[in-house]
């Protein structure tokens, strides 16, 4: 990272970058572009954003904002008057549709996947935590909302055995599904996590940390946090370690909670839901990617 190494620390100190690792990986992509960033035109921005292999409008927008902010910062440091740099094509051009298709689940794949999360042992069924993450993503929660959800009635209000209301920071989500209600209750109660036998390890048990959060981390020596840092990365790690075979057409090891939520939105459009209904159900404040996902749903339905 020789070309931009001296600017990164200062940029991070003066900008509120929440995903520092993602930002630094983005800078590594900038390194591959021959011209120094102060000399960039729209052509270099196009090349950079295309190289991110993004699979969502939101990701493209995030990378574009990172690029513009860093460009402005470096120009200021170098005494160069910054220009207005932008993309020359619509966001759809920069989407990696092959990669997008590799992490897209239909309803059948979702039902199969969540069914593989819970393990039956001599002591009962375990790992409802992982199943609940998948279910809540499909119900429209973001990774951040799942991370921050606590077990108190203030956050999780059980109405009956078939209905629960999740009181999130900016919205309420009502779920009418007996299976999900049961799974959430099990996730709250469980304090152990089961790791099945594999080619390399015997079966193991891990303690889950006592926590006020629904998604409890496993006890480790490295961390004393009572909530997981990134549920989306956590579920990816779970998928990588599972011996569940190959799902045709799906790159399971790279499926994130964001991908599951996006798949659910597409499924909702295919089932006849309209744009206002989708915005309401999935907590979409803007229409940045709604129309794009609706178009994909229509294409898939046509096939």
C-alpha atoms as one frame of an Amber mdcrd trajectory, in Angstrom:
protein
   0.000   0.000   0.000   2.971   2.268  -0.725   1.227   4.870  -2.844  -1.445
   5.893  -0.313  -0.094   4.543   2.974   0.859   7.949   4.360  -2.697   9.292
   3.885  -4.749   6.479   5.399  -4.223   7.139   9.092  -4.982  10.842   8.759
  -8.070  10.136   6.671  -9.430   7.654   9.225  -8.835  10.132  12.037 -10.786
  12.907  10.309 -13.587  10.798   8.814 -16.137   8.568  10.493 -15.324   5.315
   8.694 -17.252   2.482  10.367 -15.989  -0.328   8.142 -12.260   0.317   8.270
 -11.243  -3.068   6.873 -13.522  -2.632   3.853 -12.142   0.877   3.306  -8.524
  -0.300   3.443  -9.275  -3.105   0.969 -10.780  -0.447  -1.289  -7.560   1.563
  -1.085  -5.668  -1.559  -2.179  -7.762  -1.543  -5.364  -6.835   2.101  -5.901
  -3.185   1.025  -5.791  -3.664  -0.977  -8.982  -4.644   2.108 -10.975  -1.517
   3.625 -12.493  -2.371   7.296 -12.112  -2.088   8.956  -8.691  -5.525   9.830
  -7.340  -5.053  13.614  -7.637  -4.735  13.123 -11.415  -7.860  11.009 -11.758
 -10.709  11.650 -14.162 -14.064   9.892 -14.378 -12.341   7.160 -16.397 -10.288
   6.045 -13.375 -13.350   6.166 -11.110 -15.214   3.911 -13.551 -12.348   1.450
 -13.594 -12.075   1.396  -9.801 -15.790   0.883  -9.078 -16.016  -1.811 -11.750
 -13.133  -3.633 -10.030 -15.059  -3.854  -6.732 -17.261  -6.603  -8.223 -20.189
  -5.230  -6.246 -23.518  -7.039  -6.128 -25.733  -4.246  -4.794 -26.515  -0.609
  -5.504 -25.761   0.242  -1.894 -22.257  -1.243  -2.167 -21.539   0.760  -5.319
 -22.728   3.938  -3.627 -20.578   3.197  -0.565 -17.438   2.633  -2.644 -18.134
   5.773  -4.664 -18.444   7.826  -1.473 -15.217   6.314  -0.095 -13.475   7.238
  -3.355 -14.738  10.804  -3.447 -13.946  11.442   0.226 -10.428  10.020  -0.056
  -9.845  11.923  -3.300 -10.862  15.183  -1.619  -8.633  14.444   1.371  -5.524
  13.631  -0.679  -6.065  16.667  -2.916  -6.258  18.897   0.169  -3.093  17.342
   1.574  -1.271  17.887  -1.720  -2.570  21.410  -2.334  -4.443  20.337  -5.462
  -7.849  21.810  -6.335 -10.236  18.808  -6.470 -12.504  18.286  -9.455 -15.944
  16.725  -9.465 -15.394  13.020 -10.132 -18.311  10.752 -10.871 -19.440   7.581
 -12.624 -20.188   7.833 -16.329 -22.741   4.999 -16.463 -25.773   3.884 -14.485
 -25.146   1.791 -11.379 -26.341  -1.381 -13.129 -23.223  -1.324 -15.303 -20.952
  -1.838 -12.302 -22.852  -4.807 -10.853 -21.128  -8.199 -11.109 -24.206 -10.192
 -12.091 -22.418 -13.534 -12.084 -21.323 -13.016  -8.497 -24.791 -11.692  -7.654
 -26.401 -14.890  -8.916 -23.994 -17.037  -6.887 -25.382 -15.723  -3.580 -29.052
 -15.437  -4.531 -31.416 -17.793  -2.685 -34.909 -18.718  -3.767 -37.550 -19.641
  -1.174 -36.752 -23.354  -1.473 -33.022 -22.800  -0.849 -33.814 -20.550   2.127
 -36.086 -23.170   3.698 -33.457 -25.862   3.168 -30.623 -23.722   4.532 -32.295
 -22.658   7.753 -33.267 -26.280   8.361 -29.581 -27.238   8.323 -28.632 -24.813
  11.094 -29.971 -26.757  14.096 -28.224 -29.925  15.279 -30.004 -32.738  17.117
 -27.865 -34.192  19.912 -28.419 -36.497  22.883 -28.886 -33.344  24.956 -31.472
 -31.835  22.613 -31.483 -29.462  19.651 -28.829 -26.731  19.537 -27.540 -23.750
  17.559 -30.858 -21.942  17.211 -28.776 -18.758  17.243 -27.593 -19.424  13.683
 -31.037 -20.343  12.414 -32.542 -17.184  13.912 -29.976 -14.966  12.160 -31.021
 -16.423   8.809 -34.727 -16.132   9.599 -34.469 -12.517  10.739 -32.484 -11.555
   7.633 -35.191 -13.145   5.478 -37.802 -11.199   7.483 -36.022  -7.985   6.481
 -33.635  -7.122   9.309 -30.174  -5.783   8.556 -27.039  -7.288  10.068 -26.763
  -4.252  12.352 -30.371  -4.630  13.530 -29.787  -8.306  14.275 -26.593  -7.476
  16.149 -28.281  -4.891  18.386 -31.460  -6.860  19.141 -31.713  -7.586  22.862
 -33.746 -10.196  24.718 -35.810  -7.841  26.898 -39.492  -7.165  26.205 -38.442
  -3.679  25.178 -36.894  -5.259  22.069 -38.684  -8.611  21.686 -42.383  -8.682
  22.531 -43.979 -12.124  22.354 -47.691 -11.737  21.661 -48.486 -15.457  21.504
 -46.957 -18.685  20.147 -47.413 -17.461  16.581 -46.639 -13.753  16.793 -43.704
 -11.629  17.934 -43.021  -7.904  17.547 -39.415  -6.774  17.272 -38.922  -3.197
  18.457 -35.866  -2.013  16.554 -34.182   1.359  16.965 -36.011   2.990  14.068
 -38.961   0.686  13.326 -41.067  -2.218  14.527 -41.209  -5.551  12.712 -44.127
  -7.918  13.283 -43.532 -11.589  12.518 -46.494 -13.968  12.312 -44.719 -17.304
  12.185 -44.874 -19.990  14.886 -41.564 -21.542  13.825 -39.661 -18.264  14.138
 -41.302 -17.459  17.489 -40.193 -20.855  18.798 -36.675 -20.458  17.410 -36.211
 -17.027  19.021 -37.304 -18.406  22.389 -34.818 -21.267  22.056 -32.013 -18.879
  21.083 -32.723 -16.780  24.183 -32.616 -19.807  26.490 -29.584 -21.634  25.136
 -26.174 -21.126  26.731 -24.213 -23.759  24.800 -23.121 -24.073  21.184 -22.527
 -27.380  19.395 -19.740 -28.010  16.875 -20.287 -31.333  15.061 -17.602 -33.836
  14.264 -15.683 -33.288  11.041 -12.777 -34.866   9.190 -10.385 -32.820  11.278
 -12.040 -32.486  14.695 -14.160 -34.401  17.156 -17.506 -32.957  18.166 -17.185
 -30.082  20.603 -19.263 -27.909  22.888 -18.680 -24.209  23.461 -20.239 -21.936
  26.050 -22.210 -18.954  24.834 -21.518 -15.767  26.742 -24.139 -14.577  29.222
 -25.563 -11.652  27.294 -28.508  -9.310  27.033 -28.266  -9.681  23.235 -30.251
 -12.252  21.266 -27.235 -13.278  19.183 -24.710 -14.408  21.769 -21.030 -14.849
  20.960 -19.103 -17.963  21.886 -16.829 -17.589  24.910 -13.223 -17.001  23.830
 -10.084 -15.779  25.524  -9.570 -13.100  22.903 -12.744 -11.113  23.549 -15.016
 -10.179  26.428 -17.674  -8.486  24.271 -21.192  -9.602  25.075 -22.419  -9.156
  21.514 -21.023 -10.373  18.204 -19.121  -7.743  16.212 -20.480  -8.700  12.787
 -23.387 -11.182  12.461 -22.972 -11.295   8.685 -19.352 -12.413   8.939 -20.320
 -14.815  11.720 -22.866 -16.618   9.536 -20.323 -16.790   6.698 -17.905 -18.508
   9.070 -20.641 -20.951  10.078 -21.322 -21.806   6.427 -17.625 -22.373   5.733
 -17.349 -24.910   8.543 -20.535 -26.816   7.758 -20.460 -30.192   6.037 -23.712
 -29.813   4.136 -22.670 -30.478   0.578 -23.115 -28.185  -2.378 -26.248 -26.217
  -3.180 -26.501 -26.117  -6.983 -25.769 -22.614  -8.270 -25.032 -21.117  -4.841
 -21.636 -20.109  -3.476 -22.706 -20.790   0.099 -19.400 -19.833   1.708 -19.880
 -16.263   0.494 -23.566 -15.861   1.363 -24.064 -13.057   3.899 -27.096 -11.834
   5.835 -27.299  -8.940   3.367 -27.540 -11.474   0.534 -30.317 -13.335   2.365
 -32.276 -10.115   2.894 -31.784  -9.129  -0.754 -32.960 -12.589  -1.840 -36.066
 -12.179   0.292 -36.859  -8.828  -1.322 -36.610 -10.366  -4.785 -38.808 -13.262
  -3.656 -41.357 -10.746  -2.301 -41.512  -8.990  -5.674 -41.899 -12.344  -7.430
 -44.771 -13.156  -5.075 -46.655 -10.019  -6.131 -45.637  -7.446  -3.520 -45.420
  -3.876  -4.832 -42.811  -1.197  -4.120 -44.612   0.577  -1.219 -45.187  -2.798
   0.480 -41.534  -3.773   0.059 -40.328  -0.431   1.433 -42.552  -0.883   4.475
 -41.700  -4.529   5.163 -37.950  -4.225   4.671 -37.445  -0.793   6.224 -36.206
   0.802   3.018 -35.965   4.567   3.482 -34.815   5.226  -0.075 -35.485   3.680
  -3.456 -31.788   3.410  -4.362 -31.995  -0.261  -5.264 -35.719  -1.060  -5.045
 -36.516  -0.635  -8.737 -33.395  -2.541  -9.712 -34.365  -5.494  -7.510 -37.907
  -5.354  -8.890 -36.520  -5.573 -12.435 -34.397  -8.588 -11.467 -37.448 -10.234
  -9.921 -39.449  -9.682 -13.093 -36.636 -11.146 -15.193 -36.372 -14.223 -12.976
 -40.126 -14.671 -12.951 -40.144 -14.509 -16.729 -37.596 -17.324 -16.866
